């Protein structure tokens, strides 16, 4: 298996973290890593080569008769420190600088703002036309997974569109954008939605894509808006089998775990989307009874 492979190898973010930690301190052979990570030789070798390409690892000195051994680089140590500190932005910055595939993915998505898988693949092929690297659908999903878990990118759970989360705060005109999304959904449905209950998960995905904001920021803003406009906006619960919670794609998340002394990441893909919670009650629908609403972002935490 050559380390000059053109496409990114199918390696998860969690596996990169585990491998970088395992080689931190005492260099390891591929056979050592098979045992440490409890993976096949092929999987261990694949992960080592990708981690070496993005300079998280490097091959240590050895004699001709010895098996290759790998150790964590200074870049790898910085990456580990960012993970331990749960500084996902810094971890993403390191990958964007060191991984030719991840860096190009982020840059291309920043230029296109949002794109579906096919459109993004076309742009990425153009971006890497004169480089030794290339993309396919699997490659996009691999680096897209890294980016989603690190919070650099979100993927619309209903349409599959990728977009960069560039906004760290909610704009003062949030309420106007919310109503515009209602109008767009009204046109799509072909019915009057002004007095109907609308799925909060669908609303969240559309507004977040339009603003480039994180889902948690949307939830905070929506709750504040509803509390500022009592009687004009109404939150409603829903039965457990409601379609408001269904999504074509999962929402990918990451958190730090510590299993048997091995620093790793616990990865989850939330297939059923959540509503919003207020006073210990879950709500999955929103109704607009009066469009003359106001919004004060100062109420946000």
N, C-alpha and C positions, 0 to 999 in steps of 0.2 A: 504494500500500500504506500503510495508516494505522498510526501508531504507537500507536493506541488499540485494537489488536486484543485481543480478550478472552482468547484462549488463548495459551499460550506457543508461540513459533515453534520449528520443529524444528532447533535449533542445537546442535551438539555442544560439550562442554566444551573440547575441543581447539581448536575454531574460535573460541570466545570468548577463549581465551588468545592465540591468534595475532593476532586482530584488535586486542585491547587493546595488545599489544606493538607492532604495526605503527603505531598512532596515537600512541605514546608518543614525544614529542620534536617531530616535525614533523606538523602536521595533515594529514589525507589526505581526498581526495574518494572517492566510491564507485568511480569509475573507477580511481583509484590502487590501491584495495584489491582490485579485480578482478585487476589485474596482480600485485600483491604476493602475494596468496593463491592465485592461479591458479584462480579460480572464476568462475562466470557472474555477470552483472549482478544477476539476481534473487537468487542466493544471497548475494552480497555485501550487497545492500540489506537482505535479511531479517536477516542477522547484525548489521548496523549498527543496525537498529531495535531488536532485542532487547537488544543491549549498551547502547544509549542508554536504554532503558526501565529497566534495572537499574543505571543511572548509572556504568557502567564507561567510557562515552564521553559526550561532549557536543558539540553543534554549535558550532563556532567562529564568531566574527563574520565577516560577509562583506557585500559590496554586493549589490544586487538582481540585477546582471548576472553574478555569480559563482556557480559550483556550490557546493553545501553542502560544507563541510569539517568533519571530526570530529577531536577530540583526546581523549587519555586524561585522565580526571578524577583527582582525588586518591584517590577510592575505587578507580578502576582501577589506579592506581599501587600502592596497598596490596595489591590483589588479585594483581598481578604479583609483588610482593615475596614474598607468601605462596607463590606457585607456585614461584618461583626457589628459595626456602628449603625447598621440599617440605613446607611446613607446611599439610598438607591440611585440618586442623581449622580453621585460621584462614581459609583460602580458602572453606571451606564456611560458616563463620560470616558472612562478607561476603555471600555469595550469599543466605543465609537472611534477612539483614536487608534486602537491596536488591531481591531478586526476589520479587514477590508470590506467584508460583506455587511457587517453591522453598521459601519460608518456610512457606507453608500446607501444602505436602506434608510437610515435616518435622514441623510441629506436629501435624498430623492423625495421622501415623503414630506419634508419641510417645503420643498419647492412645489409639490402638487397639492399640498394642504390636506386633501383626502382623496382616496382612490380605492377602487375595488381590486381584487387580486389580479385580474387579467390586465387592467390598466397599469397597475404598479409593475407588473412583470415586464411590460413593454418599455416603460421608462427605465427600469433597472438594466435591461439589456442594452439600451442606448448608452446609459451612463458607463457601462463597463465594456463597451465594444472594443476599445483599444487597450485593455488591461488583460492580465493573465487570468482574471477571475470571471465567473459567470453565475447567473441565477437561473433557477427553475422554481416551480411552484413549491416544492418541498423546502428549498432554501429560504424562500420568503417566510414560510410558516415557522421555520426554525428560528431565524433572527427576529421575526415578529413576536414569537413567544417570549424571547429574552426581553424585548422592548416592552411588551405588555406587562410582564411581571415586575419590571423595574419602574414602571409608571411613566416611561417616556412616550408611549404610544397607547392608544386605546383602539379597540375594534368594535364597530357597531354590531351589537349582538343580534340584530335582525337582518341587516343587509350585508354584513361582512366587510364593510368599508374600513380601511385603516386610516387613522389620522393622528397627528402629533398633538400631545397635550401641551400647548405652548402657553396657555393662560393660567396664571397662579391665583388670580382673583376673579370674582364675579363682577361684571360691569354694572354701572348704575342703571342702564336701560334693560336690565334682565327681564323685567315684566313685559316690555314690548316684544322682545325676542320670543318669549314664551307664547304670547298671543299670536305672533307670526307663525310659529310652529303649529299652533291650533288651526290657523287658517289653511296652512299647507295640508294638514291631515284632513281637514274638511273637504278640500278639493279632491284629495285622493279617494276619500270614502264616498263622495258624491251626495252627502247628506249634511244637514245642519247640526254641527257639533257644539254650538255655543251653549246649549242647555243640556248637553249630554255628558255622561261621565267618560273620561278618557283615560286610557291605560298610562299610569305613571312610568312604568318601565319603558314603554315606547316613547313617551314624551322625554324622558331622561336621555335616552340614546340619541334622539334627534337634536335636542338642544346642546348636548355635550359635543356632538360632531360639529355643529354650527359654530360654537364658541371655542372649541379646542380646550375645554375645561374638564377637570376630573369629575367622576360621578359623585364623589362625596361632597364636592363643592356645590354641585347642582342640588343635592338633597338639602343641604343647609339653607341655600337660597330659597328653595321652594317652601320649606317650612316657615322661614321668616316672612315670605311673601303672603302666605295664607294667614298667618297670625296678624299681619298688618292690614289685611283686607277681609276681616270676618264678615260673613254675609254675602260677600261678592265671589269669593272662592270657597269651595267646599271639598274637603278630603273625605273619601269613602273607603270602607274596608271591602273585602271581597271573600267569597268562599275559597277554600283551599285548592279547589280544582280550577280556579279561574284561568282563562287564557291570558290574562294580563301579565302573568308571571312566566309565560312560556317564551323561550328565545331559541333561535336557530343555532346560536353559538354560545359557548360558555364565557364567563368573565374570569380572566386569569389573574391570580393573586399570588403573593409570596410572603413568607414570614420566616424568621430565623428559628432554627431548631438545633438541638444538641443531642445527638444520639451516640452513646458510648464514647464520648469525647471527640467525636468527629463533627466538625462544624459543617453544617449542610443547610439547605433551605427546604422548608416544607411548602410544596406547591399544591395549590388547589384550583380547580376549574369549577366555578359555580354555574351549573347549568340552568337552575331555576332562579330567575332574577327577583330581587327583593323590592318591596315597596319602600315607603318612608315610615319612620316611627316617630310618634308624638305622644308623650305621656303614657308610654308603655303599650301603645296600641299601634298595630300595623295598618297602613292604608295603601291601597293599590290603584285607586282611581281619583281623578280630579275633575271637578265640574266648575265651569265658569258661568256664574249667574249674572254678573255685571262686569263689562269690559273696562269700566272707568276705575282702574286700579292704580295704586302708587307703590313705589318700592324704595326703601331706605336701606342701603347696604351697610350702614353703620350698625345695624342690629346683628350682623353676622359676627360670629365669634372670631 
